[in-house]
Amino acid sequence: MAPRRRRGAGPDAGDDAPSEADAPKNRPPNTAFRQQRMRAWQCVLTPKLIVTIFSILAAIYLGFGAYLTYLAHTVRDIRIDYTDCMKDATDRFAPVPENRITAHFSKTDSNFDPYKAEWQKEERQVQIGNGKGKTETAKRQYCLVRFNIPEDLKPTISFFYNLENFYQNHRRYVNSFNAKQLLGDAVDGRTINDSTCDPIAHDPEGTGKIVYPCGLVANSIFNDTFSAPVLLSVSGSSESNKTYEMSQKDIAWPGMKDLYGPTKYNYDRIIPPPNWEKRYPDGYSDDNPPPDLKTDEHFQNWMQLAAAPNFYKLYQKNTELAMETGQYQVDIEFNFDSTVYNGRKAFVLTTISTMGSRNIWPGIIFLIVGGICLVLDIYFILSFFLWKPRKLGDPSYLSWNQPTAPQGTSTS
């Protein structure tokens, strides 16, 4: 069959020649947008623009860095490492080694030198539930630490515990929990087996009971306890033995409680994690029930995993009362053994600035970046305005305007 001529083509046109009817259909409209004639702005990096940009950047970074550094230096804090208390302290108060103390205060008081802390270890008898409707007496090791505050501290006063060399960011550790179980659901054994709770999932004695809460994170919770600081002596006053009250509520982020709930398990189906033995020596019962994770803010803080091996977690705080100059004592129930992983532990008492607790590194980083911008700014000013560079946009420097290199002559 012969090829057909396109409709609208002339009689002398070829079979594939375009017709006049096709032309308006395929041609883009004659608009600035479709014909790419729209106005555009192109940034030309002139010397004045470059100098202006670096001047603005230097001012922003240096100003913000100076402000962050100032805020960090307004924070007053004291940190005492008590890892070796059970090993080095005695049954009488003795000085804490100064290399275990870090303090930042604006003034000093000879009567209350922050680097003159003392500690003492002692054994106490405490009452705990035995799960049978009665209480039993158990022995606990305590570390008593006395420390000095050389100036009045304004609220908010926060009390943190600090762990070093504890890797909460380990891949297996991070995944070792069951979200539904933490939310309160009575998750069955098969689901726990299929979860990432292993090896802390079931009773190691083979009873088939489920560990609640399961997983490595819950099992390793920090279980040292701290009393509220007790004021022992005040300069020029006979006032003593006054407790500086601190609250353990509202220490976790508000949204964290939505991830937890009271358990629906029957107590005879679950057991506490192995490291919770001191708290639940005879397991869970009506007299010694499992914790309500929705209100246990210490647990919620612990489950909010730290990204670095050295971290702080809030234990208690006071948002209303100032802390006056004097000597204070904190009683620590010594349960958490940090030496098994070559780590260390400490407590930190600190004020809070707009940016939080003391951290000088954000300010230093901003100052470094601002300093680099300032150095480049000065260099460009000298280059563009004092060292007489070539004229901007001079066409004589184009390659085709350069004299050709002399051609060498060949000899035979």
Order of alpha helices (4+ residues) and beta strands (2+ residues): alpha-alpha-beta-alpha-beta-beta-beta-beta-beta-alpha-alpha-alpha-beta-alpha-beta-beta-beta-beta-alpha-beta-beta-beta-alpha
